[in-house]
Amino acid sequence: MFDNFPAWWDALTSVQQIYWGIAIPFTLIFLIQTVLTFVGGEIDGDTDMDIDADGEIGFQFFTIKNFVAFFTIFGWTGIACLEAEMAFFTVVIVSLVSGLIMMSVMASIFYFFSKLTDSGTMDVKNAIGGVGEVYLTVRAKRGNIGKVTIMVQGSFRELEAITDDEEDLKNGMVINVKEVINGNLLLITKS
């Protein structure tokens, strides 16, 4: 095919030239996008302003990545249909439907991938009501700041703590978290 490209190109009908003209460049862009996605690069210049209050990305159908996927599948499906000698109207309909399906699949994939992300930021308030263990002695009546180990958001954390109890809470004692003071200091009590 590429030995004598000009002769091959001239032998194509104008509809075939259109489909090949769409398929080749969009396939190259699609491949570059895919490689950059997996190595951490980004060439998507979306300016969609679909921002929810909780920071999640909504379902985005009209993005550059989706348009590239649409035209890639549109072009190759059209070429396949033309090679199968389908009628022009059928070729266009099948190409459009295939492209739209691909856009939907791509939008769904990126939507569900965005749901898998986790910020990794610990919210100390999630420790309230939790059970932990004293790591460094916590003196009675807020006498010092000690440390406890406690499971917060699925992982063990070592956090600073105080107590209002009448007796010291010594290493190894089981405690409950009553509240969080000043954003990161646990108020604990003996279990």
C-alpha positions as CSV (number, residue, x, y, z in Angstrom):
1,M,0.0,0.0,0.0
2,F,2.7,2.5,1.0
3,D,5.2,1.5,-1.7
4,N,3.5,3.7,-4.2
5,F,1.4,6.0,-2.0
6,P,0.3,8.6,-4.6
7,A,-1.0,5.8,-7.0
8,W,-2.8,4.1,-4.1
9,W,-4.4,7.4,-3.0
10,D,-5.5,8.3,-6.5
11,A,-7.1,4.9,-6.9
12,L,-9.4,5.5,-3.9
13,T,-12.9,7.0,-4.3
14,S,-13.4,10.4,-2.7
15,V,-15.4,8.8,0.1
16,Q,-12.6,6.3,0.8
17,Q,-10.1,9.2,0.8
18,I,-12.2,11.1,3.4
19,Y,-12.4,8.0,5.7
20,W,-8.7,7.3,5.3
21,G,-8.0,11.0,5.8
22,I,-9.8,10.9,9.1
23,A,-8.6,7.4,10.3
24,I,-4.9,7.9,9.9
25,P,-4.3,11.2,11.7
26,F,-6.8,10.5,14.5
27,T,-5.3,7.0,15.0
28,L,-1.9,8.6,15.5
29,I,-3.2,11.2,17.9
30,F,-5.1,8.4,19.8
31,L,-2.0,6.4,20.1
32,I,0.0,9.4,21.4
33,Q,-2.8,10.2,23.9
34,T,-2.8,6.6,25.1
35,V,0.9,6.5,25.6
36,L,1.0,9.9,27.4
37,T,-1.9,8.8,29.6
38,F,0.0,5.8,30.8
39,V,3.3,7.6,31.3
40,G,1.7,10.5,33.1
41,G,1.7,13.1,30.3
42,E,-1.4,15.1,29.5
43,I,-2.4,16.7,26.2
44,D,-6.1,17.0,27.0
45,G,-7.1,20.7,26.9
46,D,-10.6,20.3,28.2
47,T,-12.2,23.4,29.5
48,D,-15.3,21.7,30.8
49,M,-16.5,23.4,34.0
50,D,-18.4,20.5,35.4
51,I,-17.3,20.9,39.1
52,D,-19.3,19.6,42.0
53,A,-19.1,21.0,45.5
54,D,-17.4,17.8,46.7
55,G,-14.6,18.1,44.1
56,E,-15.6,15.0,42.0
57,I,-15.4,15.1,38.3
58,G,-18.8,14.5,36.6
59,F,-19.5,12.4,33.5
60,Q,-17.8,14.3,30.7
61,F,-19.0,13.3,27.2
62,F,-17.6,16.2,25.1
63,T,-13.9,16.1,25.7
64,I,-10.9,16.2,23.3
65,K,-10.0,12.6,24.2
66,N,-13.6,11.5,23.4
67,F,-13.6,13.4,20.1
68,V,-10.3,11.8,19.1
69,A,-11.7,8.3,20.0
70,F,-14.9,9.1,18.0
71,F,-13.0,10.0,14.8
72,T,-10.6,7.1,15.2
73,I,-13.4,4.6,15.4
74,F,-15.5,6.5,12.9
75,G,-12.7,6.4,10.3
76,W,-11.8,2.7,10.7
77,T,-15.4,1.6,10.8
78,G,-16.1,3.5,7.6
79,I,-13.1,2.0,5.9
80,A,-14.2,-1.5,7.0
81,C,-17.8,-0.9,5.8
82,L,-16.5,0.5,2.4
83,E,-14.3,-2.6,2.0
84,A,-17.4,-4.7,2.7
85,E,-19.1,-2.8,-0.2
86,M,-21.9,-1.5,1.9
87,A,-24.1,1.3,0.6
88,F,-22.9,4.9,1.3
89,F,-25.8,5.7,3.7
90,T,-25.2,2.5,5.7
91,V,-21.5,3.3,5.9
92,V,-22.2,6.7,7.4
93,I,-24.8,5.4,9.9
94,V,-22.6,2.5,11.1
95,S,-19.6,4.9,11.4
96,L,-21.5,7.5,13.4
97,V,-23.1,4.9,15.7
98,S,-19.7,3.2,16.3
99,G,-18.1,6.5,17.0
100,L,-20.8,7.5,19.5
101,I,-20.5,4.2,21.2
102,M,-16.7,4.7,21.5
103,M,-17.3,8.2,23.0
104,S,-19.7,6.7,25.5
105,V,-17.2,4.0,26.4
106,M,-14.3,6.4,26.8
107,A,-16.4,8.9,28.9
108,S,-17.6,6.0,31.1
109,I,-14.0,4.7,31.6
110,F,-12.7,8.1,32.6
111,Y,-15.7,8.7,34.9
112,F,-15.3,5.5,36.7
113,F,-11.5,5.9,37.0
114,S,-12.1,9.3,38.6
115,K,-14.3,7.6,41.2
116,L,-11.3,5.3,42.1
117,T,-9.0,8.1,43.2
118,D,-8.5,8.9,46.8
119,S,-6.9,12.2,48.0
120,G,-5.0,10.4,50.8
121,T,-5.6,13.3,53.1
122,M,-6.5,12.1,56.6
123,D,-9.4,13.8,58.3
124,V,-8.7,13.5,62.1
125,K,-12.4,13.9,62.8
126,N,-12.9,10.4,61.5
127,A,-11.1,9.1,64.6
128,I,-14.0,10.3,66.9
129,G,-15.6,7.2,68.4
130,G,-12.7,5.0,67.5
131,V,-10.8,2.6,69.7
132,G,-7.0,2.8,70.0
133,E,-4.1,2.1,72.2
134,V,-1.9,4.4,74.3
135,Y,1.6,4.6,72.8
136,L,3.2,7.3,75.0
137,T,1.7,7.9,78.5
138,V,-1.1,10.5,78.6
139,R,-1.1,12.2,82.0
140,A,-4.4,12.8,83.9
141,K,-6.3,16.1,83.7
142,R,-4.5,17.3,80.5
143,G,-1.1,17.0,82.2
144,N,0.8,16.4,79.0
145,I,0.3,15.5,75.3
146,G,0.9,11.8,74.8
147,K,0.4,9.6,71.8
148,V,-2.0,6.9,70.8
149,T,-2.1,4.5,67.8
150,I,-5.5,4.3,66.2
151,M,-7.1,3.1,63.0
152,V,-8.3,6.1,60.9
153,Q,-9.6,5.8,57.4
154,G,-8.3,2.2,57.0
155,S,-4.7,2.7,58.3
156,F,-3.0,2.9,61.7
157,R,-1.9,6.3,62.7
158,E,0.1,7.6,65.6
159,L,-1.7,10.8,66.9
160,E,-1.2,13.2,69.8
161,A,-3.8,12.9,72.6
162,I,-4.8,14.4,75.9
163,T,-7.3,13.2,78.6
164,D,-9.6,14.6,81.2
165,D,-9.6,11.3,83.1
166,E,-8.6,11.2,86.8
167,E,-5.7,8.8,86.3
168,D,-2.8,8.5,83.8
169,L,-3.4,6.5,80.7
170,K,-0.3,4.3,80.4
171,N,1.3,2.5,77.4
172,G,-0.8,-0.3,76.1
173,M,-4.1,0.8,77.6
174,V,-7.2,0.7,75.4
175,I,-8.8,4.1,74.8
176,N,-11.8,5.7,73.1
177,V,-11.7,9.0,71.2
178,K,-14.2,11.5,72.5
179,E,-13.5,14.5,70.3
180,V,-10.9,16.4,68.4
181,I,-9.5,19.6,69.8
182,N,-7.8,22.4,67.7
183,G,-8.0,20.4,64.5
184,N,-5.5,17.6,65.3
185,L,-5.4,16.8,69.1
186,L,-7.5,13.8,70.3
187,L,-9.4,14.0,73.6
188,I,-9.4,10.4,74.8
189,T,-10.8,8.4,77.7
190,K,-10.1,4.9,79.1
191,S,-12.2,2.2,77.5
